[in-house]
Amino acid sequence: MEIIHISAECYPVAKVGGLADVVGALPKYQNKLGHIAKVVVPAYDTKFIRESEFEVTYDAWANYGNNHFQYRILKEKTNKLGFDLYIVHIQGLTDRPNVYGYSDDTERFVAFQIATLDWIVQWEHRPDVIHCHDHHTGLIPFMVSNSIKYTPISSVPTVLTIHNAQYQGQFGWEKLYYIPAFDLWKGGLLGWGDAINPLASAIKCAWRVTTVSPSYLDEMMNNARGLESLLRQERWKSVGILNGIDSEVWDPQTDPMLGKGYNLKTVEAGKLANKTALCNVFQLDASKPLFTFIGRLVDEKGADLLPDIFYTALQQHGDNINILVLGSGENWVEGRLNQLKDIFPGKYNAYIGYNEQVSHEIYAGADFLIMPSRVEPCGLNQLYALRYGTVPIVRRVGGLRDTVIDIGDGGFGICHDQTSIWDVTHAINRAVELYNDKKAFKAVRKTMMKIDHSWDKAASNYIDLYQILK
């Protein structure tokens, strides 16, 4: 089968969150199964794109409404990602350093989708599946099925994966003319509420809808920022497929970003070496349990409570724990987390921002990873932590519920039910008890590292889904 993945992100081309990790790994594993999976993303001004070799495969003009634009489709020459990577270059729109955050993001991603389909529709053959990821590509299922210019590919199945339903890409009806001509009586397929809603449109028009974990699919029926009734209506064509991780990139034995590699047999010495190096950099004490948070500092991750959680935990445990934060987000959260450095020197530190190498070093050096999420469609951080022998402390929500079993239930993680200061600090207390029971802690580490969360199973599940649509 030939599968075309269309996305706003793809690691290592451009990454903001877990969407990039999925799109950067799933196609590679589908290719390993004997299929042809390709990825199409915007041509951002990123380090990867600047330092890679591309060749122009298509050059044309397109338009959305009265706006005309020239675009080029460029292919990465070396196949170094394990799949064919195509980037869509639209001067002035896609060629910017950031993926999101511009006032004309609607125009940027509408143009990207139109250019991509204009290119595909002129192929001499037809792909077997067009797989869209999140709202940035959410207009594609509608356009493939209904826009007159795309009639030649209207029979190509479209699949939507919802990575996070909190972001839907809504824009006003006054921009309806951006979308290539279609029978206006079908316009209802674009809208939800009082706006054009790309995510809602994709849910209506895609042949199948997937979410990144079974529990998140269930939770969206009651919590999807206004799309609950639509998702219940389209439940018949929806399935939750748990994300995997790229076990080649995330391998503590071969990870080039680590000072010392390790495996199941050498985990104790390897973790200690990486922890010591990490603590030296951040002025912490490697003899104490190291708790960490990695991620966006936003409410859905429970980050608004982190300053109070960490203050309470450090007060309770005195000199007996360390805490390290890596992330960025809400300015006030960043400010309060930075303030804790002065209150708890030598016990707490924070790296405000994001650094891929530091994240790998933290997974390898930390003892515990805290994820008090209010919403967590799948979560990849806990899977990385498990792979690197770091015990996840998670709220039972979404994919965290599907992937982490509490030690009290014979599992390997520490779980709590609410995103609250009390619940998380109580979980930290349990973690300290586990850490002090050296025999039990070592056993939990070895159990975690034996779990296979690679993309092999998930990639196969997606192929099974596509086969149904042929």
N, C-alpha and C positions, 0 to 999 in steps of 0.2 A: 504493500500500500504506500501511496505518497501522501504524507500529512504535512500541511502547511500551518505552522504555529505563528500567529500574529499577536504581537505584544508590545507594550510600551517599555518593558524592561527585559533584560537578559544578562545574567552574570557570565562573564566579566565585562560585557560591553557597556552596560549602564545599570546601576543598581541603586534602588532606594530601600527596598524591603524584600520580603520572602518571595514575591512574584518573580523577581530576577533569578533567584536560586532555582525555582521550579522550571522556568523556561530555559535556563542554562543547562539543565540536567535531563529532564524528561525526553527531549528529542534524541539525545545521545544514547539513552538506554533503549529507545524504540528502534534506533538504527541497529543496535546490537542484536535485536530480535529479528533482523532481516528486512526491516522496512526502510523507507526513505522519508526521513523527517527533516524538514527545513524550518528555519526561523526567519521571520521578517520583523525588523524593529526600525524606529526612526534613526537617522544618522546624526546623533548628537555630537557635540564637540567634547568628546571624552578622551582620556588618555589611551584607552584601548584602540579606539578608532584612529586616532592620530598615529599610533605606532604600528598599525597593521597595514597589510597590503590588500588593496581592493582593485577590482576591475569593473568597468561599467558594462552592464549587461542589457540595459534598456534606458532610453533617454526620450522623454516626450513632454507634452504639455497637457494639463488637465485644468479643470475649473470646479469651484464650488460657488454656485450662484453666478454673480457677475465677476467674481475674482478668478483671474487666470494665473496659473503658476507653472513653472517648469520643474520637473522632477527627474531624478536619475536613480535607477536601481543599481546598486553596486554589490558585488559578491566578494566575500573574503576569499583570498586565493588559496590558502594553505590547508583549509579544513581543520585547523588546530583545535577547534572546540568539539570535534567529534560529530559535527553536522554542518550542512551548508548554511552559512549565515548571509543574509541579504539585508542591506540597510537602504532606507529610502531618504534620499537627500533632497530637501526642498529649501532652497536658499532663503534665509530670513525667518524660517519657521522651525525646521527640525535642527538646524545647525547651531544649537545653543548649549551651554555647558550643563544646565540643569534639566532633569527630566520633566519636572512639574514646577508649578508656582508662578507661571506667567499669566497676565491678564487675558491673553488670547489663547489659552490652552484649548478652548473649544475649537477654534479655527485650526490650530496646529494638528490636533488629533483627527478632526474631520478630513483635513487635507491628506494626512498620512493614510487614512483608511481608503479614501477615494483613489489615491495614487497606487496603492497596493492592488486594489481590485482592477483598476484600469490595466495594470501590468498583467495580472493573472488571466484576465478575460481574452487577451490576445495570444495566449499560448496556443500551440498547435494541439496540445493534449489537455486533459482535465485532471486536476488532483483528485484524490479519493475523498479527502476530508479537509475542510478549513476549520482549524481549531482556534477560537478567539479567547483571549484572556482579559477578564475584567472590563470595566466600562469604556476604557480607552479604545477598544476595538468592538464595542457593543452595537454599533450601527451596521456592522458588516452582515450579520444574519438577515436584517431587514433588507439591505440593499441587494444582496445576492438573490433574495426571493422576489423582490418587488420592483427594483429600478430597471427601467426598460433597457438601458445600455448593458446590463449584466445578464440579460436573458440567456446568453449562451452557457453561463455557468449556474443557472438557477437550479439545476438538478444536483449540484454538488452539496453533500450534507455539511451542515455547520454545527459545531459543538461549542458551547460556552462553558468556561470554567470560572466560577465565582471564587476569587481569592479573598475578597472582603466586600460584603454587601453594604458596608457603611458609606462607601464612596460610589456614587452613581452617575456623575458627569452631567447633571441636568443643565439644560439651557433653554432659553425662551423660544416660543413659537415664531417670533419674528425672524428667526434664522432657519426656518424650515426650507427656504430656497437653497440652502447649502447642499441639500441632499439631491443626488441625481434624479431626474424626472421619474415619477411613478404615478399610478392611479390614485388620485387624492382621496378617494373613499377608503383607502387603506391606511390613511394617516393615523388612525387610532392605534395602530400597532407601534407607533413611535412614542406615544405619550403615556404619562402616568401623573396623576394629580394635575397641576396646571402647567406642566412643562414637558418638553421633549426629554425623555429619560433614557439614555443609551443602555443602561443596565437592564431596565424594565423591558425595553424593546428587544434586547437579546434574549431575555427569558421567554418572551412571547414567541419569537421567530426562530430561534435555534432549534435544530432537530432534537438535540439532547442538551441537558444542563447538568453540569457536575459541580460539586463543591469539594473542598480539599480535605474533608474528613466526614465520616458518617454523622458524628454528633453535631457538627456545625450545620449540616442539612436539617436535622431535627430542630435545632435552636432557631434557625431562620424562620421557621413557620410562625414563631411568636416574637422574633426580634430581628427585623431586617430593615429598619429605618423607613417604614411605610410600605414595604413591598410584601408584607406578610400574606395578605390575601392572594396576591398574584402567585406567590411561590406555592401556596397551598393548592391553587387551581392548576398549576403546572407540575405538581408533585409526580404525576404519572410518568413524566419523561426525565426525572431528576434522579441522580445517584451521588452518593458520597464516596469518593475514592481518596484514601489517605495518602498524603504526600510521602515521598521518600527523601533521602538525601543522597548526594553524589558521594559514594563511598570511596571514590578515587581522590577527590578533592579533600574530603574530610576523613583522613586516615592518620591517626596519631603516630603511626610507625614511619610514614613516608612524608608527612607534612613538611614542606620546605620552610614554613614560617616558624617552626619550633626550634628552640635551641637544642633540644634532645628528643629524639623520637622514642616511642615505646609501643609495646603491644600488651596482650593479655598477661604474658609471663613476666614482663618487666615493668608493669604499670606502677608499682610502688616507687621504684627508683626514678622512673621517668616523670611521674607526676611531681615528685619532690624536687627534682632538678628544675623543672619548668616553674614550679611554684616559687622556688628560691629566687630564680632570675626575675620573675614578675614582681615579687615583693621588694626586691632590691631597687627596681625601677620606680616603684610607687611608695617607697619608704614604709613598708609594712613588715610585720613579723611572720616569717614563714613557719614558725613553730605553732601558730594558732590556726584554727579553722578559717578558711577564706570564703566568704559569701560574696556573690557577684550579681549584678544585673547588667544585661546587655540588651539594648533596644531603644526604640523611640520613646521619648519622654512625653507621652500623651495619655489622656484619661483612659482610653480603651486598654492600655497596657497596665493600668493601675498606678501609673507613675506619679500622679498627683499625691498619692499617699506615701511614696517612698521616703521623702525627708523625715516624716514623723515615724515611719516604721523603723528607719535606720537609727534615728535619735533614741527611740525607745529601746531598741535591741542593744545599742552600745551602752546605754545607761544601765540596763539590766545585767549585762555580761562583763562590764568593766574592761579589764585587760585581756579577756579570754577569747575575743573574736576580732577578725578583720573584715572590712567591707570595701569592695571596689566597684565603681560604676563606670560603664562605657555607654554613652548615648547622647542624643540631642533631641530637642523638641521645644516644649513650652518654655518661654524665657523665664517665667517665675519659678518653674520647677528647677531649671538649670541653676538659677541664682541660689535657691535654698540648698540644693545639693552641694554647690560650691562652698557655701557658708559652713557646712559640716566639717570641712577640712580644718578650719581654724578651731573648731570646738573639740575635735577628736584627732589631733595630729598623731601619726604613727599607728592609728587604728582604722582610719578611713581615708579613702582618696577617690577622686573622680576624674575621668577623662571626658570632657564635654566635647562632643563631636563624634565622628565615626572613623575607625581605622581597621581595615580588614585584617592586617597582621596582628594588631593588638587583640582583636576578637579571638583569633586562633590561639594566641598565647594565653588568654584568659580561660578559654575552654580547657586547655591543657593544664593550667596551673591551679585553677580554682578547685575547691572541694564541693561547693554548692552553688547552684544557679537559681535565682529567685524569679518566678514568673507569676505575679499576682493579677493576671489579666482579667478584665471585665468581658472582653471579646477576644477570642483566639481561634480563628477559623481552622487552622491546623497547628501552627507553631512549628518552626524548624529548630529554634534554639534548644529546646529540650532534647531533640534528636541528636543534635551536635554534642550536647552535654553527655548524653548516654554513650555515644561513640567514644568520647574522650575520658570516660570514667568519672564524670562530675555529676553528683546527685542533684536531680531537679526538684525544686520546691515549687509546686504549681497549684493553681486553683482548678477545681474540677469543672472545666468549661471547654467546649469545642474539642479540638484535636488533642488538647492536654488530657482530657478525660479518656480519650481513646488510646493514648500512648504511655501514660504513666500510672502505675499501680502502687498504692501506698504500701510502705513496709509493714504496716499493721495488718495488711491483707495478704501478706506473703510476697509483696512486691519489692520494688527497688527505688522508689521515690517517696517524697513526703507531700501529701495532698491536703488541701483545705477547701472549704465550701464557699467562703465569701471573700470578696475583695475588701478587707477591713484591716485596720491596724492590729486589732486583737488577733484575728485569724493568722495573719502572716507572722507576727512576733511569736505566737504560740508554735507555729511551724518551725521557726528558727530555733526555738528552745528544744524542740524534738530533734532537730538536726544536730545541735550541740551534743545532746545525749548520744546520738548515733556515732558521732565523730569520736567521742570519748570511749566508746566500746570498740576498740581497735579490731577485734576479730569480726564483729558484725559488719563494721564499716568496710573492711577488706572484702568480705563475702559479697556485699551489695555492689561494690565496684566491679568485681569480676562478673557478676550476674548481668549488670548493665552492658558491659562491653561485649557480651556474647550475643546480644540482641541484634538481629539483622533488620535495619530500617533502610536498606538500599532501595533504589528506584526499580529494581528488577520486577517486583510484584506489581507495583503501581503501573509501570509501563505496560505490563501484560494486561492489566485490567482495562487500561485505556484502549488497547488494541481490540480486546473483546467487545468493548462498547462500539468502536468504529465498525467492526464486522457486522453488527446488527443493522447498521444503517445502509449497507451496500445493496 
